[in-house]
Each structure stands twice: as C-alpha cells, then as structure tokens.
Amino acid sequence: MSITSEDKQNLISKFQRDHKDTGSPEVQISILTTRIKNLTEHFKVNKKDHHSRRGLLGLVSRRRKLLTYLKSENFLSYQKMLKELGLRK
C-alpha cells in the first residue's frame, strides 16, 4: 500500500522545482496521487477494509486542498500537474 523510497525519489526528481526541493506543492501532490492509486488497487481486493478507506478520504482531501492552493498561486503549474498525473478537473 505504501510507496517505496525509490519511487518517492523518482517522483521528487521528476516534479521538483530545483535540486534541493522536496516539499513544493507539485512534489506533495505527486506523492499523494501515487499513494491514492495504490490504495485504490488495495480496495479492489479488500472491499471491507473500511479503516483504510477513511485514510484514503483524508489523502484525497489533502490533495484537493493542495491543488486548490496551486491553482490560485501558479495556474500554469496546476494545469501541467493535472495533465501529467491524469487527474480530472
């Protein structure tokens, strides 16, 4: 269900603004999206795992808030993130 450190490093290097950036909204959104996709696959097998489903709702909410912030601060970056991650808005 969780992502490996190698996957996380790949996401950070792909979406970071500069070589020291690890906490920008783009990086956080990409990591959250990967975690959400992994949990979605988990729920296809474990339909009755309601405790993890509550965590999934929290992740989706956090990603939505970050996307709203990114949209208000940097609209071009927001559009780029939606396209690269395959999110609908």
N, C-alpha and C positions, 0 to 999 in steps of 0.2 A: 504494500500500500504506500509506503514512503518512497521517496526518490533517493537514489544513491548519490554519494558525494561527487562521483564523476559526472553524472547527469547534471547535477547542480552547477558544477564548474563550467560545463558546456553552455548551460543557459546563461550564466553570468557573463561569460566571454562573448556570447552572441548579442546580448542586449545591453551591455554596459555602455555608459557614455564616455568614459575614459578608462585607462588601465587600472585605476585604483577603485573604481565604482563597484560597490556590491549592494547598495541599498536604495538605488533610484526606483521610482515607481515602475519603470519598464521591467527591471530585473525582478521586482517583487511580484508583478502581475504574471510574468512568465513562469516563475516557480509555483505560484498558486494555481495557475492553469494546469501545469503538469500534475500537481497533487490532486486536483479535481478530476482530471481524466483517469488517473489511477484508481481513485475511489469509485468512480462510475463503473469501471470494469469490475471492481470488487463486488459491487452491488448486483451485478448480473449473476454472480454465483451465489452470493449470500443475501438473499432477499429480505431476511428477517433481522438483519443487523441494524437495529434502529439507533443504537448508541453511536455508531459511526456515521449514520445518516445525519444526526444532529451536528456532528463536527463538519460534515460536508456543507451543511447550510451556513455554518459560520465562515467557512472558507469562501463560499460563493459571495457572501455578504461583504467580506473584506476585499475581495477582488473588485466587486461592483463599486465600492467606495473609492478604491484606488483609481479605477477607470474614470469615475466622475471627476476626481481631482486632476488627473492627467488631461482630461478633455478641457477643463477650464484653464489649465496652465499652458499646455502645448498641444494644440489641436492636430498639428501635422504628425507628431509623435503618436498621438492617440489613434489616428487613422492607420498609421503604419503598424501599430500593435494589433489592431483588430484584424488587419489583413494577414499578418504573419502567423498569428495564433489561430486564425479561423473562427473568430468569435462573431456572433451576430449582434448588431446594434442598429 
